[in-house]
Amino acid sequence: MITDPNKKDLNRALETKVDKKSTKIGVTLFDIDLAMVTHMEETVIPTIEIFGEPKKVPVFVAGAERWKSITKDGYLRDPKGQLIIPLVVIKRNSIERNDAMSNMNNRNVTYPALSKYSAKHKYDNFAAMTGTTRPVEQYNVTMPDYVNISYECIIWTDFTEHMNTIVEAFQFAVDSYWGDKSGFKFKVKVDSFDNTSEVGDGSQRIIKTTFNMSVMAYLLPEKFNNKPTTNKAFTIKKVVWNTDILE
C-alpha cells in the first residue's frame, strides 16, 4: 500500500472545538485606542457646570482631516460652524518597541489562561458520586509584543475654572491602568501639561491645554502564520493508577 509520507497521524486530543468568540482573541491598536477613550469618558473627565447646568465633556479621536483642521485653526467646529467647547481630542502619534520587555517576546512560548466553567462538562450528581473531577477549559495564549504608544491630547474650555478641574482629574488618574472594566487595561504616564490662552473668532477667549501620554501596551494579532494565537485545551478529567505485581 502506498502511503503519503507527509500525512501525520491524527491526534484526537488536539482536535478541540473552539467557539467563534474564542477564535477572535487578540489585542489590536483599535482596542488600545478604545480603552483610552472609554476610560477618559467614564472615569477620568468630570462633569462640569455651564451656567448652572451639568455638561459632560465629549472626547473625539482625531483623524488626519480633523487634526489638520485643529492645527490650522487652533480649535474645532461642528458642521454648523459653531465652536465645540468644552472638548477633549486625542491622537495617536507613534509606536515604539518596549526594550524592557523585549526578552519576553517569543512567538513559540504560550501561557495558560484557565476558565473554571465549562458548558460541556457541567457539574452533576454522578460526577460527585464517582469522584470525577470536572475538567477545566484552558486557553494557551501566545506571548504578546510589548510596545510604548504615544498619544497627543488637547483640552479646550471657556473658563479657567473648568480647565483646572479637568487637568486635576487627569493628573490624579495618571500612573495607573486605564481601560474598560471588563476589557483590556494599560498603564498610562503623563509628564507635563502645557497651558495657553487663545482668542477665537468674535473675540472669544479659549483656554487650551496640551499634553502627551505614554501608554505601556501590548499587541497580539488574532492569527499569525494562518494559525490562531489562542488555542483551547482541557485539563485532565480523571487519573487512574494501576498496580502490577510482578512474581
Phi, psi and omega in degrees: 000135179274129179242152178276118181292339181274350181276126181258154177294139182281126177261105184294338180292334180268352180274081183250130179284132179241130181290170185296325180293323183286333181285345182249048177263120180189166178237114183249172176297326177296321178297321180291315177300317180296322179296320180294312182294317181297318180292323177298313184291317189268337188237310192279301190288122180279165174276128182253160180256127177239111183055043175083000181245133179291141180221131177273129182283123180284156177238124179249143171263121187274121170273189183295315182291316182293320181291327177295319178295320179294317180295324182284313186267333183089001179201181183231141180242155175276176180302338179271000178090005180272144177294136178265101181217133358285160185199146173234128180239137180233141181218132177278128185258305188215161177229123181235151177289136178273100183294330181294333181250010186294333181289350180265354182280096180220114183288346180266001181249135178234157175233143186277141171236122188260140172241110187287349177256133177229121180292336181281327183240080179278159179286136176216171182291330181294321178295325179291322181289323183271353180073025181278131178274128180290127181293151181254137176288131181237131178246117179271110187257132178292145179298130182281174177260119184272132184222162170248122183249133181256131176240146173249129183236146177228136177241133174238136173218167176276327188236149179296326180299317178294319179296319179299319181296318182289317181295320178299322179293319177295317181298322180289333186271347184286171184059034176218178184265125180256146176155182179286149181297327181251016182231214183277150177227143183222146183281135185241140178227136177231127182274314185205162177240132179252120183254136176218160175240132181233162178241118180271193179296143181076021179059033177275126182278131182237127175267129186229137176227132177240147177202158179250135178252137174248121185246122175273107187231184178214150181239138178214110179291156178293326178224148174220128184058040178063021177233140179295144179277356177234122181243140183262142178211173178236144175286171183293133182277318182205138178247125180244127179256129176249139180249121177255130179257119180266129179271000000 
